[in-house]
């Protein structure tokens, strides 16, 4: 059994893993990076990915954010 999976299960988190934590971090960083003057390249470097397309696969989209962008336009 994966050590992280065991810890998460003991805490009551279902379907969580060390990888899901990484995915959450990358998604949140991508959503907030522009507020500190950064961009997706900075998130890529934080994630340790060689290729930006790898980082992009980790980023979960947001329907609400998409609606807000359209409303701004």
VEXBADREN-619267 format. One record per residue: residue number from 1; residue in one letter; x, y, z of N, C-alpha, C, O in turn. Coordinates in Angstrom, 1 decimal. Layout:
% residues N
<r pos="NUM" code="A" n_X="X" n_Y="Y" n_Z="Z" ca_X="X" ca_Y="Y" ca_Z="Z" c_X="X" c_Y="Y" c_Z="Z" o_X="X" o_Y="Y" o_Z="Z"/>
...
END
This chain:
% residues 73
<r pos="1" code="X" n_X="0.8" n_Y="-1.2" n_Z="0.0" ca_X="0.0" ca_Y="0.0" ca_Z="0.0" c_X="0.9" c_Y="1.2" c_Z="0.0" o_X="1.9" o_Y="1.3" o_Z="0.7"/>
<r pos="2" code="X" n_X="0.5" n_Y="2.2" n_Z="-0.7" ca_X="1.2" ca_Y="3.5" ca_Z="-0.8" c_X="1.0" c_Y="4.2" c_Z="0.6" o_X="0.0" o_Y="4.3" o_Z="1.1"/>
<r pos="3" code="X" n_X="2.2" n_Y="4.7" n_Z="1.0" ca_X="2.2" ca_Y="5.4" ca_Z="2.4" c_X="1.2" c_Y="6.6" c_Z="2.4" o_X="0.5" o_Y="6.7" o_Z="3.4"/>
<r pos="4" code="X" n_X="1.2" n_Y="7.4" n_Z="1.4" ca_X="0.3" ca_Y="8.5" ca_Z="1.4" c_X="-1.2" c_Y="8.1" c_Z="1.4" o_X="-2.0" o_Y="8.7" o_Z="2.1"/>
<r pos="5" code="X" n_X="-1.5" n_Y="7.1" n_Z="0.6" ca_X="-2.8" ca_Y="6.5" ca_Z="0.5" c_X="-3.3" c_Y="6.1" c_Z="1.9" o_X="-4.4" o_Y="6.3" o_Z="2.3"/>
<r pos="6" code="X" n_X="-2.4" n_Y="5.5" n_Z="2.6" ca_X="-2.7" ca_Y="5.0" ca_Z="4.0" c_X="-3.0" c_Y="6.2" c_Z="4.9" o_X="-4.0" o_Y="6.2" o_Z="5.7"/>
<r pos="7" code="X" n_X="-2.2" n_Y="7.2" n_Z="4.8" ca_X="-2.4" ca_Y="8.4" ca_Z="5.7" c_X="-3.7" c_Y="9.1" c_Z="5.3" o_X="-4.5" o_Y="9.5" o_Z="6.2"/>
<r pos="8" code="X" n_X="-3.9" n_Y="9.3" n_Z="4.0" ca_X="-5.2" ca_Y="9.9" ca_Z="3.6" c_X="-6.4" c_Y="9.1" c_Z="4.0" o_X="-7.4" o_Y="9.7" o_Z="4.5"/>
<r pos="9" code="X" n_X="-6.3" n_Y="7.8" n_Z="3.9" ca_X="-7.5" ca_Y="7.0" ca_Z="4.3" c_X="-7.7" c_Y="7.1" c_Z="5.8" o_X="-8.9" o_Y="7.2" o_Z="6.2"/>
<r pos="10" code="X" n_X="-6.6" n_Y="7.2" n_Z="6.6" ca_X="-6.8" ca_Y="7.3" ca_Z="8.0" c_X="-7.4" c_Y="8.6" c_Z="8.4" o_X="-8.1" o_Y="8.8" o_Z="9.4"/>
<r pos="11" code="X" n_X="-7.2" n_Y="9.6" n_Z="7.6" ca_X="-7.8" ca_Y="11.0" ca_Z="7.8" c_X="-9.2" c_Y="11.1" c_Z="7.2" o_X="-9.8" o_Y="12.1" o_Z="7.4"/>
<r pos="12" code="X" n_X="-9.6" n_Y="10.1" n_Z="6.5" ca_X="-11.0" ca_Y="10.1" ca_Z="6.0" c_X="-11.1" c_Y="10.7" c_Z="4.6" o_X="-12.2" o_Y="10.9" o_Z="4.1"/>
<r pos="13" code="X" n_X="-9.9" n_Y="10.9" n_Z="3.9" ca_X="-9.9" ca_Y="11.4" ca_Z="2.6" c_X="-10.0" c_Y="10.2" c_Z="1.6" o_X="-9.2" o_Y="9.3" o_Z="1.6"/>
<r pos="14" code="X" n_X="-11.1" n_Y="10.2" n_Z="0.8" ca_X="-11.3" ca_Y="9.1" ca_Z="-0.1" c_X="-10.7" c_Y="9.5" c_Z="-1.5" o_X="-10.8" o_Y="10.6" o_Z="-1.9"/>
<r pos="15" code="X" n_X="-10.1" n_Y="8.5" n_Z="-2.2" ca_X="-9.6" ca_Y="8.7" ca_Z="-3.5" c_X="-8.5" c_Y="9.8" c_Z="-3.6" o_X="-8.3" o_Y="10.4" o_Z="-4.6"/>
<r pos="16" code="X" n_X="-7.7" n_Y="10.0" n_Z="-2.5" ca_X="-6.7" ca_Y="11.0" ca_Z="-2.4" c_X="-5.3" c_Y="10.2" c_Z="-2.5" o_X="-5.2" o_Y="9.1" o_Z="-2.0"/>
<r pos="17" code="X" n_X="-4.3" n_Y="10.9" n_Z="-3.1" ca_X="-3.0" ca_Y="10.3" ca_Z="-3.2" c_X="-2.0" c_Y="11.5" c_Z="-3.2" o_X="-2.4" o_Y="12.6" o_Z="-3.2"/>
<r pos="18" code="X" n_X="-0.7" n_Y="11.1" n_Z="-3.1" ca_X="0.3" ca_Y="12.1" ca_Z="-3.2" c_X="0.2" c_Y="12.9" c_Z="-4.5" o_X="0.5" o_Y="14.0" o_Z="-4.6"/>
<r pos="19" code="X" n_X="-0.2" n_Y="12.1" n_Z="-5.5" ca_X="-0.3" ca_Y="12.7" ca_Z="-6.9" c_X="-1.5" c_Y="13.7" c_Z="-6.9" o_X="-1.4" o_Y="14.7" o_Z="-7.6"/>
<r pos="20" code="X" n_X="-2.6" n_Y="13.4" n_Z="-6.2" ca_X="-3.7" ca_Y="14.3" ca_Z="-6.3" c_X="-3.3" c_Y="15.6" c_Z="-5.5" o_X="-3.8" o_Y="16.7" o_Z="-5.9"/>
<r pos="21" code="X" n_X="-2.5" n_Y="15.5" n_Z="-4.5" ca_X="-2.0" ca_Y="16.7" ca_Z="-3.9" c_X="-1.2" c_Y="17.6" c_Z="-4.8" o_X="-1.3" o_Y="18.8" o_Z="-4.8"/>
<r pos="22" code="X" n_X="-0.4" n_Y="16.9" n_Z="-5.6" ca_X="0.5" ca_Y="17.6" ca_Z="-6.6" c_X="-0.4" c_Y="18.3" c_Z="-7.6" o_X="-0.2" o_Y="19.5" o_Z="-8.0"/>
<r pos="23" code="X" n_X="-1.4" n_Y="17.6" n_Z="-8.1" ca_X="-2.4" ca_Y="18.2" ca_Z="-9.1" c_X="-3.1" c_Y="19.4" c_Z="-8.5" o_X="-3.3" o_Y="20.4" o_Z="-9.2"/>
<r pos="24" code="X" n_X="-3.5" n_Y="19.3" n_Z="-7.2" ca_X="-4.2" ca_Y="20.4" ca_Z="-6.6" c_X="-3.2" c_Y="21.6" c_Z="-6.5" o_X="-3.6" o_Y="22.8" o_Z="-6.8"/>
<r pos="25" code="X" n_X="-2.0" n_Y="21.4" n_Z="-6.1" ca_X="-1.0" ca_Y="22.5" ca_Z="-6.0" c_X="-0.8" c_Y="23.2" c_Z="-7.3" o_X="-0.9" o_Y="24.4" o_Z="-7.4"/>
<r pos="26" code="X" n_X="-0.6" n_Y="22.4" n_Z="-8.4" ca_X="-0.4" ca_Y="22.9" ca_Z="-9.7" c_X="-1.6" c_Y="23.7" c_Z="-10.2" o_X="-1.4" o_Y="24.8" o_Z="-10.8"/>
<r pos="27" code="X" n_X="-2.8" n_Y="23.2" n_Z="-10.0" ca_X="-4.0" ca_Y="23.9" ca_Z="-10.5" c_X="-4.1" c_Y="25.2" c_Z="-9.7" o_X="-4.4" o_Y="26.2" o_Z="-10.3"/>
<r pos="28" code="X" n_X="-3.9" n_Y="25.2" n_Z="-8.4" ca_X="-4.1" ca_Y="26.4" ca_Z="-7.6" c_X="-3.0" c_Y="27.4" c_Z="-8.0" o_X="-3.2" o_Y="28.6" o_Z="-8.1"/>
<r pos="29" code="X" n_X="-1.8" n_Y="27.0" n_Z="-8.2" ca_X="-0.7" ca_Y="27.9" ca_Z="-8.6" c_X="-1.0" c_Y="28.5" c_Z="-10.0" o_X="-0.8" o_Y="29.7" o_Z="-10.2"/>
<r pos="30" code="X" n_X="-1.5" n_Y="27.7" n_Z="-10.9" ca_X="-1.9" ca_Y="28.2" ca_Z="-12.2" c_X="-2.9" c_Y="29.3" c_Z="-12.2" o_X="-2.9" o_Y="30.3" o_Z="-12.9"/>
<r pos="31" code="X" n_X="-3.9" n_Y="29.1" n_Z="-11.3" ca_X="-5.0" ca_Y="30.1" ca_Z="-11.1" c_X="-4.5" c_Y="31.4" c_Z="-10.5" o_X="-5.1" o_Y="32.4" o_Z="-10.7"/>
<r pos="32" code="X" n_X="-3.5" n_Y="31.3" n_Z="-9.6" ca_X="-3.1" ca_Y="32.5" ca_Z="-8.9" c_X="-1.8" c_Y="33.1" c_Z="-9.3" o_X="-1.4" o_Y="34.2" o_Z="-8.8"/>
<r pos="33" code="X" n_X="-1.0" n_Y="32.5" n_Z="-10.2" ca_X="0.3" ca_Y="33.0" ca_Z="-10.5" c_X="0.3" c_Y="34.4" c_Z="-11.1" o_X="1.3" o_Y="35.1" o_Z="-10.9"/>
<r pos="34" code="X" n_X="-0.7" n_Y="34.8" n_Z="-11.9" ca_X="-0.7" ca_Y="36.1" ca_Z="-12.5" c_X="-0.9" c_Y="37.2" c_Z="-11.4" o_X="-0.5" o_Y="38.3" o_Z="-11.6"/>
<r pos="35" code="X" n_X="-1.4" n_Y="36.9" n_Z="-10.2" ca_X="-1.6" ca_Y="37.9" ca_Z="-9.2" c_X="-0.3" c_Y="38.3" c_Z="-8.5" o_X="-0.2" o_Y="39.3" o_Z="-7.9"/>
<r pos="36" code="X" n_X="0.8" n_Y="37.5" n_Z="-8.8" ca_X="2.1" ca_Y="37.9" ca_Z="-8.3" c_X="3.1" c_Y="38.2" c_Z="-9.4" o_X="4.3" o_Y="38.3" o_Z="-9.2"/>
<r pos="37" code="X" n_X="2.6" n_Y="38.4" n_Z="-10.6" ca_X="3.4" ca_Y="38.8" ca_Z="-11.7" c_X="4.0" c_Y="37.6" c_Z="-12.5" o_X="4.9" o_Y="37.8" o_Z="-13.3"/>
<r pos="38" code="X" n_X="3.6" n_Y="36.4" n_Z="-12.2" ca_X="4.2" ca_Y="35.3" ca_Z="-12.8" c_X="3.3" c_Y="34.8" c_Z="-14.0" o_X="2.3" o_Y="35.4" o_Z="-14.3"/>
<r pos="39" code="X" n_X="3.7" n_Y="33.6" n_Z="-14.6" ca_X="3.0" ca_Y="33.0" ca_Z="-15.7" c_X="3.1" c_Y="31.5" c_Z="-15.6" o_X="3.7" o_Y="31.0" o_Z="-14.7"/>
<r pos="40" code="X" n_X="2.5" n_Y="30.8" n_Z="-16.6" ca_X="2.5" ca_Y="29.4" ca_Z="-16.5" c_X="3.9" c_Y="28.8" c_Z="-16.6" o_X="4.1" o_Y="27.7" o_Z="-16.1"/>
<r pos="41" code="X" n_X="4.8" n_Y="29.5" n_Z="-17.2" ca_X="6.2" ca_Y="29.0" ca_Z="-17.2" c_X="6.7" c_Y="28.9" c_Z="-15.8" o_X="7.5" o_Y="27.9" o_Z="-15.5"/>
<r pos="42" code="X" n_X="6.4" n_Y="29.8" n_Z="-14.9" ca_X="6.8" ca_Y="29.8" ca_Z="-13.5" c_X="6.2" c_Y="28.5" c_Z="-12.8" o_X="6.9" o_Y="27.9" o_Z="-12.1"/>
<r pos="43" code="X" n_X="5.0" n_Y="28.2" n_Z="-13.1" ca_X="4.3" ca_Y="27.0" ca_Z="-12.6" c_X="5.0" c_Y="25.8" c_Z="-13.1" o_X="5.3" o_Y="24.9" o_Z="-12.3"/>
<r pos="44" code="X" n_X="5.4" n_Y="25.8" n_Z="-14.4" ca_X="6.1" ca_Y="24.7" ca_Z="-14.9" c_X="7.4" c_Y="24.4" c_Z="-14.2" o_X="7.7" o_Y="23.3" o_Z="-13.9"/>
<r pos="45" code="X" n_X="8.1" n_Y="25.5" n_Z="-13.9" ca_X="9.4" ca_Y="25.3" ca_Z="-13.2" c_X="9.2" c_Y="24.9" c_Z="-11.8" o_X="10.0" o_Y="24.0" o_Z="-11.3"/>
<r pos="46" code="X" n_X="8.2" n_Y="25.4" n_Z="-11.1" ca_X="7.9" ca_Y="24.9" ca_Z="-9.8" c_X="7.6" c_Y="23.4" c_Z="-9.8" o_X="7.9" o_Y="22.7" o_Z="-8.8"/>
<r pos="47" code="X" n_X="6.9" n_Y="23.0" n_Z="-10.8" ca_X="6.5" ca_Y="21.6" ca_Z="-10.9" c_X="7.6" c_Y="20.7" c_Z="-11.3" o_X="7.6" o_Y="19.4" o_Z="-11.1"/>
<r pos="48" code="X" n_X="8.7" n_Y="21.3" n_Z="-11.8" ca_X="9.8" ca_Y="20.5" ca_Z="-12.3" c_X="9.6" c_Y="19.8" c_Z="-13.6" o_X="10.3" o_Y="18.8" o_Z="-13.9"/>
<r pos="49" code="X" n_X="8.7" n_Y="20.3" n_Z="-14.4" ca_X="8.4" ca_Y="19.7" ca_Z="-15.7" c_X="9.3" c_Y="20.3" c_Z="-16.8" o_X="9.6" o_Y="21.5" o_Z="-16.8"/>
<r pos="50" code="X" n_X="9.8" n_Y="19.5" n_Z="-17.7" ca_X="10.6" ca_Y="19.9" ca_Z="-18.8" c_X="9.7" c_Y="20.6" c_Z="-19.9" o_X="10.2" o_Y="21.6" o_Z="-20.5"/>
<r pos="51" code="X" n_X="8.5" n_Y="20.1" n_Z="-20.0" ca_X="7.7" ca_Y="20.6" ca_Z="-21.1" c_X="6.4" c_Y="21.2" c_Z="-20.5" o_X="5.8" o_Y="20.6" o_Z="-19.6"/>
<r pos="52" code="X" n_X="6.0" n_Y="22.4" n_Z="-21.0" ca_X="4.8" ca_Y="23.0" ca_Z="-20.5" c_X="3.5" c_Y="22.2" c_Z="-20.7" o_X="2.6" o_Y="22.3" o_Z="-19.9"/>
<r pos="53" code="X" n_X="3.5" n_Y="21.4" n_Z="-21.8" ca_X="2.3" ca_Y="20.5" ca_Z="-22.0" c_X="2.1" c_Y="19.5" c_Z="-20.9" o_X="1.0" o_Y="19.1" o_Z="-20.6"/>
<r pos="54" code="X" n_X="3.2" n_Y="19.1" n_Z="-20.2" ca_X="3.1" ca_Y="18.2" ca_Z="-19.1" c_X="2.3" c_Y="18.9" c_Z="-17.9" o_X="1.4" o_Y="18.4" o_Z="-17.3"/>
<r pos="55" code="X" n_X="2.8" n_Y="20.2" n_Z="-17.7" ca_X="2.1" ca_Y="21.0" ca_Z="-16.6" c_X="0.7" c_Y="21.2" c_Z="-16.9" o_X="-0.2" o_Y="21.1" o_Z="-16.0"/>
<r pos="56" code="X" n_X="0.4" n_Y="21.5" n_Z="-18.2" ca_X="-1.0" ca_Y="21.8" ca_Z="-18.6" c_X="-1.9" c_Y="20.6" c_Z="-18.3" o_X="-3.1" o_Y="20.8" o_Z="-18.0"/>
<r pos="57" code="X" n_X="-1.4" n_Y="19.4" n_Z="-18.4" ca_X="-2.3" ca_Y="18.2" ca_Z="-18.1" c_X="-2.7" c_Y="18.1" c_Z="-16.7" o_X="-3.7" o_Y="17.5" o_Z="-16.3"/>
<r pos="58" code="X" n_X="-2.0" n_Y="18.8" n_Z="-15.8" ca_X="-2.3" ca_Y="18.8" ca_Z="-14.4" c_X="-3.3" c_Y="19.8" c_Z="-14.0" o_X="-3.9" o_Y="19.7" o_Z="-12.9"/>
<r pos="59" code="X" n_X="-3.5" n_Y="20.8" n_Z="-14.8" ca_X="-4.4" ca_Y="21.9" ca_Z="-14.5" c_X="-5.8" c_Y="21.6" c_Z="-14.8" o_X="-6.2" o_Y="21.4" o_Z="-15.9"/>
<r pos="60" code="X" n_X="-6.7" n_Y="21.7" n_Z="-13.8" ca_X="-8.1" ca_Y="21.5" ca_Z="-13.9" c_X="-8.8" c_Y="22.8" c_Z="-14.3" o_X="-8.5" o_Y="23.8" o_Z="-13.7"/>
<r pos="61" code="X" n_X="-9.6" n_Y="22.8" n_Z="-15.3" ca_X="-10.4" ca_Y="24.0" ca_Z="-15.7" c_X="-11.5" c_Y="24.3" c_Z="-14.7" o_X="-11.8" o_Y="23.5" o_Z="-13.9"/>
<r pos="62" code="X" n_X="-12.0" n_Y="25.5" n_Z="-14.9" ca_X="-13.0" ca_Y="26.0" ca_Z="-14.0" c_X="-14.1" c_Y="26.6" c_Z="-14.8" o_X="-13.9" o_Y="27.6" o_Z="-15.5"/>
<r pos="63" code="X" n_X="-15.3" n_Y="26.0" n_Z="-14.7" ca_X="-16.5" ca_Y="26.6" ca_Z="-15.5" c_X="-16.8" c_Y="28.0" c_Z="-15.0" o_X="-17.1" o_Y="28.9" o_Z="-15.8"/>
<r pos="64" code="X" n_X="-16.7" n_Y="28.3" n_Z="-13.7" ca_X="-17.0" ca_Y="29.6" ca_Z="-13.1" c_X="-15.9" c_Y="30.6" c_Z="-13.7" o_X="-16.3" o_Y="31.7" o_Z="-14.1"/>
<r pos="65" code="X" n_X="-14.7" n_Y="30.3" n_Z="-13.7" ca_X="-13.7" ca_Y="31.2" ca_Z="-14.2" c_X="-13.9" c_Y="31.5" c_Z="-15.7" o_X="-13.7" o_Y="32.6" o_Z="-16.1"/>
<r pos="66" code="X" n_X="-14.3" n_Y="30.5" n_Z="-16.4" ca_X="-14.5" ca_Y="30.7" ca_Z="-17.8" c_X="-15.7" c_Y="31.6" c_Z="-18.1" o_X="-15.6" o_Y="32.5" o_Z="-18.9"/>
<r pos="67" code="X" n_X="-16.8" n_Y="31.5" n_Z="-17.3" ca_X="-17.9" ca_Y="32.4" ca_Z="-17.4" c_X="-17.5" c_Y="33.8" c_Z="-17.0" o_X="-17.9" o_Y="34.8" o_Z="-17.6"/>
<r pos="68" code="X" n_X="-16.7" n_Y="34.0" n_Z="-16.0" ca_X="-16.2" ca_Y="35.3" ca_Z="-15.5" c_X="-15.4" c_Y="36.0" c_Z="-16.6" o_X="-15.5" o_Y="37.2" o_Z="-16.8"/>
<r pos="69" code="X" n_X="-14.5" n_Y="35.2" n_Z="-17.3" ca_X="-13.7" ca_Y="35.7" ca_Z="-18.4" c_X="-14.6" c_Y="36.2" c_Z="-19.5" o_X="-14.4" o_Y="37.3" o_Z="-20.0"/>
<r pos="70" code="X" n_X="-15.6" n_Y="35.4" n_Z="-19.9" ca_X="-16.5" ca_Y="35.8" ca_Z="-20.9" c_X="-17.3" c_Y="37.1" c_Z="-20.5" o_X="-17.5" o_Y="38.0" o_Z="-21.4"/>
<r pos="71" code="X" n_X="-17.7" n_Y="37.2" n_Z="-19.3" ca_X="-18.4" ca_Y="38.3" ca_Z="-18.8" c_X="-17.5" c_Y="39.6" c_Z="-18.9" o_X="-18.0" o_Y="40.7" o_Z="-19.1"/>
<r pos="72" code="X" n_X="-16.2" n_Y="39.4" n_Z="-18.7" ca_X="-15.3" ca_Y="40.6" ca_Z="-18.7" c_X="-15.2" c_Y="41.1" c_Z="-20.2" o_X="-15.0" o_Y="42.3" o_Z="-20.4"/>
<r pos="73" code="X" n_X="-15.3" n_Y="40.2" n_Z="-21.1" ca_X="-15.2" ca_Y="40.6" ca_Z="-22.5" c_X="-16.5" c_Y="41.2" c_Z="-23.0" o_X="-16.6" o_Y="41.6" o_Z="-24.2"/>
END
